[in-house]
Amino acid sequence: MASNVASIGGRAYPITDHTFDVVIVGAGGAGLMAALQLPKDTSVAVISKVYPTRSHTGAAQGGVAAALGNQEEDHWKWHMFDTVKGGDYLVDQDAAEVLAREAIEAVYDLEHWGLPFNRTPDGKIDQRRFGGHTRNFGEGPVRRSCYAADRTGHMILQTMFQTAVKNQIRFFNEFLCTDLLVQENRAAGVVAYSIRDGEVHTFSAKAVIFATGGYGRAWRVTSNAMACTGDGMAIAYRRGVPLEDMEFYQFHPTGIYRVGVLLSEAARGEGAYLLNNTGERFMMRYTPTLNELAPRDIVSRSIVTEIREGRGILQTKRDGDDYVYLDVRHLGEAKIREKLPDITDFARNYLRVEPITEPVPIQPTAHYAMGGIPTDVEGRVVIDEHNTPLIGFYAAGEAACVSVHGANRLGTNSLVDLIVFGRRAGKHIARQLQANELDFAELPADAEDHTRAMISRLRAGTGETQDAIREDMRDVMMDLCGVMRTQAGLSQCKEKVAELQDRYSKVRIMDASTNFNTEMMEVIELGYVLDCAEATVAGALAREESRGGHFREDFPTRDDKRFLQHTLAYRADDGGVSELRYKPVVITEFQPKERKY
Ligand SMILES: Cc1cc2nc3c(=O)[nH]c(=O)nc-3n(C[C@H](O)[C@H](O)[C@H](O)COP(=O)(O)OP(=O)(O)OC[C@H]3O[C@@H](n4cnc5c(N)ncnc54)[C@H](O)[C@@H]3O)c2cc1C
């Protein structure tokens, strides 16, 4: 479609019904990678609520894992093993194998599109250490993360966006997807709300990919951008697709104190220390092999333990003023400026701390959703424990759960997940289209009704405005569904989230305008993130064990007998989690063992 404005009798009116072979919701790393796989004769639309280069992928700092072996010996099988072990054995091992094997080709794709990676002296892609990535099945750290200073995600996003523009992919920017259309048991398209003018648009498609990212905004302290509100997950969930393993939410150990902005693990990869109030490198006590480079769940718990046991730093003695230090001083100014320029600037800007001469106050920050929309290794969305696909519906990236991260994701394994599984989803659709296996379904005349009804309901709301609902959600999730969890806390959290849902059902919007009504957009997003929070708490309450990012103080050990399985949370038609089902973990090579580092 050449233009989205038509003219009748000299008067311009917007075209709001669109038809494309493939519609991709999300212009981050996963969405763009999928788009770039589709042949030139396929019509492709990429819908994004933010301008593509503002997608959260652009904030990724540390790197993308691939066993290239440019700096020292490495093998994809070691990468696969680390991924499985790092995920506390909840990883589907067939998917982890795909991830580790195909990472190598996918990184070379990025290189060929022109991504400016840091280089070794002989011109190869440089690689650095990252938590949980080891040589020879756990012997010691290995250099596996390919990087571009501490702005790897920015480079990935820019490189792919430029390639997409070159390939003439059609973008619908500042369009908020609000619904997935399902006809005759297959995905038939999406509905989106144009933020610019408040028009509702319908997109009919043979295949739909959700690459809508994560939902870190459910927590008070988070590394995630404002746009990370779990929209795709919630839209699918509202259409009957279960959400998988939502209780596994990762807290990254080193968020800027109180603000949550991330100080990448690249700092520790380059040799930074974590220090408590006595100046002790306390990680040496918890994980003597990997020290600061243990997986994130372990480091975050160790930090919280230090603080709880009185070894955090209490500067102003106000409630909650507890943190530990990230110390890069010993790396020296030259290395800091060369390898960690952005994150040290964050410390200067947000904390007025000079990392070259001072240690930086940090605390764990809500960072990454291991769970999401269940898919198989081709990126096809599956809707039950038997892996029944919903034809024409795909998901990739942080919105999806394939599941390569299991109970805990290793650093640099998300960017590689985006490019490997975004690529596979795109390629699978390309093959299906060529074989005529995917087709349009006729859309009903009332395709937009659901969205229009939602907007009318929000406009008619007479309750409170959104702010207190959002603030309360973020507090309650942080306090009761964070790094450490208990039955009592989670039960309270569940009740509180239900109460917030009730308050949300009456939420009032003050801004009645149609053009750039950001209040409307934020309120719709709040509804999505609340749904994600609800599924997270339900899964966490039912999972009476500790595994990876889910730590239950009342059940501190892993229980493979009862819980070596994935959770599937289904939503009731009138809201709330209706049912939790469980699905077996795929184990191919590595039998579950105790995780020791
Ligand atoms: C600060 C930070 C640093 C990180 N560093 C690393 C790292 O070094 N290495 C690593 O492997 N991982 C890292 N991660 C994780 C990784 O960056 C993310 O998991 C990943 O980028 C997510 O990519 P995505 O393509 O799935 O989604 P995103 O990049 O989040 O993009 C989501 C897209 O969906 C669109 N969208 C969402 N909802 C809607 C809607 N309703 N309608 C229309 N469009 C919508 C958005 O506009 C956006 O284009 C980091 C994450 C953060 C927050």
The ligand as a Gaussian input file, in Angstrom:
#p B3LYP/6-31G(d) Opt

LIG

0 1
 C       18.736000      -1.829000      30.041000
 C       18.755000      -3.192000      29.412000
 C       19.957000      -3.747000      29.013000
 C       19.979000      -5.007000      28.420000
 N       21.182000      -5.536000      28.024000
 C       21.194000      -6.742000      27.398000
 C       22.406000      -7.277000      26.888000
 O       23.461000      -6.684000      26.963000
 N       22.366000      -8.487000      26.294000
 C       21.214000      -9.198000      26.159000
 O       21.245000     -10.300000      25.597000
 N       20.047000      -8.683000      26.626000
 C       20.015000      -7.483000      27.218000
 N       18.820000      -6.981000      27.672000
 C       17.582000      -7.678000      27.365000
 C       17.194000      -7.418000      25.927000
 O       17.659000      -6.171000      25.510000
 C       15.683000      -7.448000      25.718000
 O       15.170000      -8.632000      26.258000
 C       15.379000      -7.416000      24.240000
 O       15.989000      -6.321000      23.620000
 C       13.893000      -7.392000      23.936000
 O       13.762000      -7.275000      22.540000
 P       12.384000      -7.490000      21.821000
 O       12.649000      -7.356000      20.355000
 O       11.756000      -8.735000      22.297000
 O       11.498000      -6.291000      22.348000
 P       11.791000      -4.721000      22.487000
 O       13.120000      -4.324000      21.983000
 O       11.403000      -4.343000      23.862000
 O       10.758000      -4.117000      21.467000
 C        9.366000      -4.232000      21.655000
 C        8.703000      -3.636000      20.457000
 O        7.315000      -3.895000      20.539000
 C        6.600000      -2.722000      20.312000
 N        5.341000      -2.844000      21.028000
 C        5.121000      -3.284000      22.291000
 N        3.809000      -3.271000      22.571000
 C        3.188000      -2.823000      21.468000
 C        1.841000      -2.575000      21.120000
 N        0.839000      -2.786000      21.979000
 N        1.570000      -2.101000      19.891000
 C        2.566000      -1.840000      18.999000
 N        3.846000      -2.064000      19.268000
 C        4.154000      -2.549000      20.487000
 C        7.485000      -1.596000      20.784000
 O        7.146000      -0.393000      20.137000
 C        8.849000      -2.123000      20.359000
 O        9.109000      -1.791000      19.013000
 C       18.776000      -5.716000      28.248000
 C       17.573000      -5.155000      28.644000
 C       17.563000      -3.905000      29.247000
 C       16.243000      -3.354000      29.695000

